[in-house]
Amino acid sequence: MAQASPIEWTDETWNVVRGCNRVSPGCMHCYAEVSAARFSKEGMPYHRLVQATSQGPKWTGEVALVPELLGYPLSKRKPHRIFVNSMSDLFHEAVPFEFIAATFGAMALAEHHTFQILTKRAERMRAFFDWIQHEGAARNGPAQLCISQLLRDAESLPKSAEKRMRHAEVEGIQWPLQNVWLGVSAENQDAANERIPTLLRTPAAIRWVSIEPLLGPIDLEQVKWWRDRDHHVDVLRGGYWTNGPLTSNMSWRPGDRQGHFVNHSDFPACLDWVVVGGESGKNARPMHPLWVHTLQAQCKAADVPFFFKQHGVWREASAIASDVTLPAEDWAFVQADGKAFYGHEAFRAKDPDGVLMARIGRERAGYELGGVVYRETPMAMAA
């Protein structure tokens, strides 16, 4: 079943797909693999979906669809923020477009909820929206097609949902769905360059990025654009920065970014929300504090909601008590470019932009940034 979630930016999770596989460095210490391993024995939900290895649990690459849960959001009357597939990826290559459509059908009918989707497979997400637009053109629109697919795939639906589908009001559902926040995960600049431009070209009411774990510096004002990989764009504002002469279509603001800003009149969309967090868990990698402060400053300057989830298990030595004693393996020196030195090597590193970090645990590391708690959301900003 769906369940209440400890994730700070959502209320509960809804897993209509189980199982996944790693696709980038952010997946290396996947929390879902560890959780799934507890339920991987024969007869349990994650049997054959995760396996034990010498490096710990690892996805097998197989996925399982859970059609009996498709109707779950329709049975809850109180509005919730629902994270879709915390234990998988809705746009995994092994999930048929028809089943993804059924999932969207449930979200279309449960319009009192807010659904939050994250994927590392931005290209397949884009392909699904192209497919549903094409297929829905001959079937009264994408939303109607999704609802029809829900009727075919769901093993059970609440009577209230069936009653509503018999009425003409379902024909007025907007597409893209206004209660669905579509997002991508990005752990470093390469991932941001690869996934964010695809997200911005995909239909969505709210587009967001989850930068957790943050494993390297990310500049959201300089993301490589899909059409010209040598061109960099500001995905928070919808334009680009230039050092050329100021003309009538440019604007300028003082600050860290030198030069002039040029608006793109045909820019498809901008990010509506940025979530950032450090890595937690046994083998968590440290996060340079400069990376977080830079992202927060960029979001503030562009008036984009910023949500800082946690530091992870590491904090900069300057933020902890000077009398704290830790073993050598709990120290690290992180350079601004992401390179890290651990143990005794941490105390010999000399990079002037580096920071000495201490592993003190998630609870002690906390979630304040410069003494401030950032819990901004698109919903709160709109209000």
C-alpha positions as CSV (number, residue, x, y, z in Angstrom):
1,M,0.0,0.0,0.0
2,A,0.9,3.7,-0.1
3,Q,2.4,4.9,3.2
4,A,3.2,8.0,5.1
5,S,6.6,9.3,4.2
6,P,9.5,10.8,6.3
7,I,10.5,12.8,3.2
8,E,10.1,16.4,4.2
9,W,8.7,17.7,0.9
10,T,5.9,15.2,0.6
11,D,3.1,13.5,2.7
12,E,3.1,10.0,1.5
13,T,4.5,7.7,-1.2
14,W,2.5,5.7,-3.8
15,N,4.5,2.8,-5.5
16,V,2.6,1.4,-8.5
17,V,6.0,0.2,-9.9
18,R,8.6,-1.8,-8.0
19,G,12.3,-2.3,-8.9
20,C,14.8,-0.2,-10.9
21,N,18.5,-0.1,-11.9
22,R,21.3,2.3,-11.5
23,V,21.9,4.9,-14.3
24,S,24.3,7.5,-12.8
25,P,26.6,8.4,-9.9
26,G,23.6,9.5,-7.8
27,C,22.3,6.0,-7.8
28,M,25.5,4.5,-6.1
29,H,24.0,4.5,-2.6
30,C,20.4,4.2,-3.5
31,Y,18.2,4.2,-0.3
32,A,15.5,2.3,-2.2
33,E,17.8,-0.7,-2.8
34,V,18.5,-1.0,0.9
35,S,14.8,-0.7,1.8
36,A,13.8,-3.2,-0.9
37,A,16.4,-5.8,0.3
38,R,14.4,-6.2,3.6
39,F,11.5,-7.4,1.6
40,S,13.2,-9.5,-1.1
41,K,12.7,-13.0,0.2
42,E,10.4,-15.4,-1.7
43,G,6.8,-14.4,-1.3
44,M,7.7,-10.8,-0.5
45,P,7.1,-7.7,-2.7
46,Y,10.7,-7.2,-3.9
47,H,11.6,-10.9,-4.5
48,R,13.9,-11.1,-7.6
49,L,13.9,-7.3,-7.9
50,V,17.0,-6.7,-5.7
51,Q,20.0,-9.0,-4.9
52,A,22.8,-9.1,-2.4
53,T,26.3,-8.3,-3.7
54,S,29.7,-7.7,-2.0
55,Q,29.0,-4.0,-2.2
56,G,25.6,-4.3,-0.7
57,P,22.0,-4.6,-2.2
58,K,21.7,-3.9,-5.9
59,W,18.7,-3.8,-8.2
60,T,18.5,-6.6,-10.7
61,G,17.0,-4.4,-13.4
62,E,13.6,-6.2,-13.3
63,V,10.5,-4.3,-12.4
64,A,7.0,-5.3,-11.3
65,L,3.8,-3.5,-12.0
66,V,1.3,-3.1,-9.1
67,P,-2.1,-2.6,-10.8
68,E,-4.0,-3.2,-7.5
69,L,-2.7,0.1,-6.2
70,L,-3.7,2.2,-9.1
71,G,-7.0,3.2,-7.5
72,Y,-5.5,4.0,-4.1
73,P,-5.4,7.9,-4.4
74,L,-9.1,7.9,-5.3
75,S,-10.0,6.3,-2.0
76,K,-8.4,9.2,0.0
77,R,-10.6,12.3,0.4
78,K,-8.3,14.5,2.3
79,P,-5.8,16.3,0.0
80,H,-2.2,15.0,0.2
81,R,1.1,15.6,-1.5
82,I,1.9,12.2,-3.0
83,F,5.4,11.2,-4.2
84,V,4.9,8.8,-7.1
85,N,7.2,5.7,-7.1
86,S,9.8,6.4,-4.3
87,M,10.9,2.8,-4.9
88,S,11.3,2.9,-8.6
89,D,11.1,5.2,-11.7
90,L,7.7,5.6,-13.4
91,F,9.5,6.2,-16.7
92,H,11.7,3.1,-16.4
93,E,12.3,1.4,-19.8
94,A,10.5,-1.7,-18.7
95,V,7.3,0.1,-17.7
96,P,4.9,0.1,-20.7
97,F,3.5,3.5,-21.8
98,E,0.0,2.1,-21.4
99,F,0.6,1.5,-17.6
100,I,2.1,5.0,-17.2
101,A,-1.0,6.3,-18.9
102,A,-3.2,4.4,-16.4
103,T,-1.2,6.0,-13.5
104,F,-1.8,9.4,-15.0
105,G,-5.5,8.4,-15.3
106,A,-5.6,7.9,-11.5
107,M,-3.9,11.2,-11.0
108,A,-6.4,12.9,-13.3
109,L,-9.4,11.7,-11.3
110,A,-7.7,12.4,-7.9
111,E,-7.4,16.1,-8.7
112,H,-7.7,17.0,-5.0
113,H,-4.2,15.5,-4.5
114,T,-0.8,16.9,-5.6
115,F,1.4,14.3,-7.2
116,Q,5.2,14.7,-7.3
117,I,7.1,12.7,-9.9
118,L,10.9,12.4,-10.1
119,T,12.8,10.6,-12.9
120,K,16.4,10.1,-14.0
121,R,15.1,9.0,-17.4
122,A,14.2,12.4,-18.9
123,E,14.2,11.2,-22.5
124,R,11.8,8.4,-21.9
125,M,9.5,10.8,-19.9
126,R,9.6,13.1,-23.0
127,A,8.8,10.1,-25.3
128,F,5.8,9.2,-23.2
129,F,4.3,12.7,-23.5
130,D,4.9,12.6,-27.2
131,W,3.2,9.2,-27.4
132,I,0.2,10.1,-25.3
133,Q,-0.3,13.3,-27.3
134,H,-0.3,11.4,-30.5
135,E,-2.5,8.5,-29.3
136,G,-4.9,10.8,-27.5
137,A,-5.5,12.9,-30.5
138,A,-8.0,10.3,-31.9
139,R,-9.5,9.5,-28.5
140,N,-10.9,12.7,-27.1
141,G,-7.5,13.9,-25.7
142,P,-4.7,12.6,-23.6
143,A,-6.5,12.8,-20.3
144,Q,-9.4,10.7,-21.6
145,L,-7.0,8.2,-23.0
146,C,-5.3,7.9,-19.6
147,I,-8.6,7.4,-17.8
148,S,-9.6,4.7,-20.3
149,Q,-6.3,2.9,-19.7
150,L,-6.9,3.2,-16.0
151,L,-10.2,1.4,-16.4
152,R,-8.5,-1.4,-18.3
153,D,-5.5,-1.8,-16.0
154,A,-6.8,-1.2,-12.5
155,E,-7.8,-4.2,-10.5
156,S,-10.3,-2.2,-8.4
157,L,-11.6,1.3,-8.2
158,P,-13.7,3.1,-5.6
159,K,-17.3,3.5,-6.5
160,S,-17.0,7.3,-6.3
161,A,-14.4,7.2,-9.1
162,E,-16.6,4.9,-11.3
163,K,-19.5,7.3,-10.8
164,R,-17.5,10.3,-11.8
165,M,-16.2,8.6,-15.0
166,R,-19.8,8.1,-16.1
167,H,-20.3,11.9,-16.1
168,A,-19.2,14.3,-18.7
169,E,-17.1,16.4,-16.3
170,V,-14.1,14.2,-17.0
171,E,-14.0,15.7,-20.4
172,G,-13.0,19.1,-18.9
173,I,-9.8,17.8,-17.3
174,Q,-6.9,19.9,-18.5
175,W,-3.7,18.4,-20.1
176,P,-1.0,18.5,-18.8
177,L,-2.6,17.7,-15.5
178,Q,-2.6,20.7,-13.2
179,N,-2.1,18.6,-10.0
180,V,1.1,16.9,-11.2
181,W,4.6,18.3,-10.5
182,L,7.0,16.8,-13.0
183,G,10.7,16.6,-12.0
184,V,14.1,15.2,-12.7
185,S,17.0,14.3,-10.3
186,A,20.4,15.8,-10.9
187,E,23.4,15.1,-8.8
188,N,26.0,17.1,-10.7
189,Q,26.4,19.5,-13.6
190,D,26.5,16.7,-16.2
191,A,23.2,15.3,-15.0
192,A,21.7,18.8,-14.9
193,N,22.9,19.4,-18.5
194,E,21.4,16.1,-19.6
195,R,18.0,16.1,-17.9
196,I,16.8,19.7,-17.1
197,P,16.6,20.9,-20.8
198,T,14.5,17.8,-21.6
199,L,12.2,18.5,-18.6
200,L,11.7,22.1,-19.7
201,R,10.5,20.8,-23.1
202,T,8.0,18.4,-21.6
203,P,4.4,19.5,-20.8
204,A,3.8,20.1,-17.1
205,A,2.0,22.4,-14.7
206,I,5.0,22.5,-12.4
207,R,8.6,21.5,-13.3
208,W,11.2,20.9,-10.6
209,V,14.6,19.4,-9.9
210,S,15.7,17.4,-7.0
211,I,19.4,17.9,-6.4
212,E,19.9,15.1,-3.9
213,P,22.5,13.8,-3.3
214,L,24.4,16.9,-4.4
215,L,27.8,15.5,-5.5
216,G,29.4,18.4,-7.3
217,P,28.9,22.0,-8.2
218,I,25.8,22.9,-10.2
219,D,25.3,26.2,-11.9
220,L,21.6,26.6,-12.9
221,E,22.4,29.8,-14.7
222,Q,24.8,28.0,-17.0
223,V,23.1,24.7,-18.2
224,K,24.0,23.4,-21.6
225,W,21.1,23.6,-23.9
226,W,19.9,20.7,-26.0
227,R,19.8,22.4,-29.4
228,D,23.4,23.7,-29.1
229,R,25.6,22.0,-26.6
230,D,28.0,24.9,-26.7
231,H,25.3,27.2,-25.6
232,H,24.5,27.7,-21.9
233,V,21.2,28.9,-20.6
234,D,19.7,30.1,-17.3
235,V,17.0,27.6,-16.5
236,L,15.7,29.7,-13.6
237,R,14.9,32.7,-15.7
238,G,14.6,31.6,-19.3
239,G,17.5,33.2,-21.1
240,Y,21.3,33.4,-21.1
241,W,24.2,35.6,-19.8
242,T,26.6,37.4,-22.1
243,N,29.6,39.6,-21.7
244,G,28.8,41.4,-25.0
245,P,27.6,45.0,-25.2
246,L,24.2,45.9,-23.6
247,T,21.3,46.2,-26.1
248,S,17.6,46.9,-25.8
249,N,16.6,43.2,-25.2
250,M,19.1,42.7,-22.4
251,S,18.9,43.4,-18.6
252,W,21.6,43.6,-16.0
253,R,21.8,43.0,-12.3
254,P,24.7,43.4,-9.9
255,G,26.0,40.3,-8.2
256,D,28.2,37.3,-8.8
257,R,27.1,36.7,-12.4
258,Q,29.0,39.3,-14.5
259,G,27.6,40.5,-17.8
260,H,24.1,41.0,-19.2
261,F,21.1,38.8,-19.3
262,V,19.2,38.1,-22.6
263,N,15.6,36.8,-22.4
264,H,14.7,34.0,-24.8
265,S,11.3,34.9,-26.3
266,D,10.8,31.2,-27.3
267,F,12.2,29.6,-24.2
268,P,9.9,26.7,-23.4
269,A,9.7,27.0,-19.6
270,C,11.7,27.6,-16.4
271,L,12.2,25.6,-13.3
272,D,9.4,26.2,-10.7
273,W,11.1,24.6,-7.7
274,V,14.6,23.5,-6.6
275,V,15.1,20.9,-3.9
276,V,18.7,20.3,-2.6
277,G,20.1,17.8,-0.1
278,G,23.3,16.1,0.9
279,E,23.7,12.3,0.9
280,S,22.9,10.2,4.0
281,G,23.6,6.6,4.8
282,K,26.6,4.5,5.7
283,N,28.7,5.4,2.7
284,A,27.5,8.9,2.1
285,R,29.7,11.3,0.2
286,P,30.3,14.8,1.6
287,M,28.8,18.0,0.1
288,H,30.8,21.2,-0.2
289,P,28.8,24.0,1.5
290,L,29.6,26.4,-1.3
291,W,27.6,24.3,-3.7
292,V,24.5,24.7,-1.6
293,H,24.9,28.4,-0.9
294,T,25.4,29.0,-4.6
295,L,22.2,27.3,-5.5
296,Q,20.2,29.0,-2.8
297,A,21.6,32.4,-3.9
298,Q,20.7,31.7,-7.5
299,C,17.1,30.7,-6.6
300,K,16.6,33.7,-4.4
301,A,17.8,36.1,-7.1
302,A,15.4,34.5,-9.6
303,D,12.5,34.2,-7.2
304,V,12.3,30.4,-7.5
305,P,11.3,28.4,-4.4
306,F,14.2,26.7,-2.7
307,F,13.9,23.7,-0.4
308,F,16.9,22.6,1.5
309,K,16.2,19.1,2.8
310,Q,19.4,18.2,4.8
311,H,23.2,18.4,4.9
312,G,23.4,14.6,5.0
313,V,25.8,13.0,7.4
314,W,28.7,15.5,6.8
315,R,29.2,19.1,8.0
316,E,32.1,21.5,7.6
317,A,34.5,21.4,10.5
318,S,33.9,25.1,11.2
319,A,30.2,24.4,12.0
320,I,30.8,21.9,14.8
321,A,32.3,22.3,18.2
322,S,36.1,22.5,18.3
323,D,36.4,19.9,21.0
324,V,34.7,17.2,18.9
325,T,36.9,14.1,18.6
326,L,36.4,11.7,15.7
327,P,38.4,8.9,14.2
328,A,40.4,9.6,11.1
329,E,38.0,7.9,8.8
330,D,35.3,10.4,9.7
331,W,37.2,13.3,8.3
332,A,37.2,14.4,4.6
333,F,38.6,17.3,2.6
334,V,36.4,18.3,-0.3
335,Q,37.6,20.5,-3.1
336,A,35.2,23.0,-4.9
337,D,35.4,20.8,-8.0
338,G,34.1,17.7,-6.1
339,K,37.4,15.8,-5.5
340,A,37.5,14.4,-2.0
341,F,40.3,13.1,0.3
342,Y,39.5,10.9,3.3
343,G,41.1,9.9,6.5
344,H,44.7,11.1,7.1
345,E,44.8,12.4,3.5
346,A,42.2,15.0,4.5
347,F,44.6,16.8,6.8
348,R,47.3,16.9,4.2
349,A,45.2,18.4,1.4
350,K,46.1,22.1,0.7
351,D,43.6,23.3,-1.9
352,P,42.6,26.9,-0.9
353,D,39.0,26.4,-2.1
354,G,38.6,23.1,-0.2
355,V,36.7,22.5,3.0
356,L,37.5,20.1,5.9
357,M,34.3,18.0,6.6
358,A,33.4,15.8,9.6
359,R,31.0,12.9,9.5
360,I,28.7,13.5,12.5
361,G,25.5,11.9,11.4
362,R,22.3,13.2,9.8
363,E,20.6,14.3,12.9
364,R,23.5,16.4,14.2
365,A,24.3,17.7,10.7
366,G,20.8,19.1,10.5
367,Y,19.1,21.2,7.8
368,E,19.8,24.8,8.6
369,L,21.7,26.8,6.1
370,G,23.5,29.8,7.5
371,G,21.1,29.6,10.5
372,V,18.0,29.7,8.2
373,V,15.6,26.9,7.4
374,Y,14.5,26.8,3.8
375,R,11.3,25.0,3.2
376,E,9.9,26.9,0.2
377,T,7.5,25.2,-2.2
378,P,5.6,26.3,-5.3
379,M,2.3,26.0,-3.4
380,A,3.5,28.2,-0.6
381,M,4.9,30.8,-2.9
382,A,1.7,31.0,-4.9
383,A,-0.3,31.4,-1.7
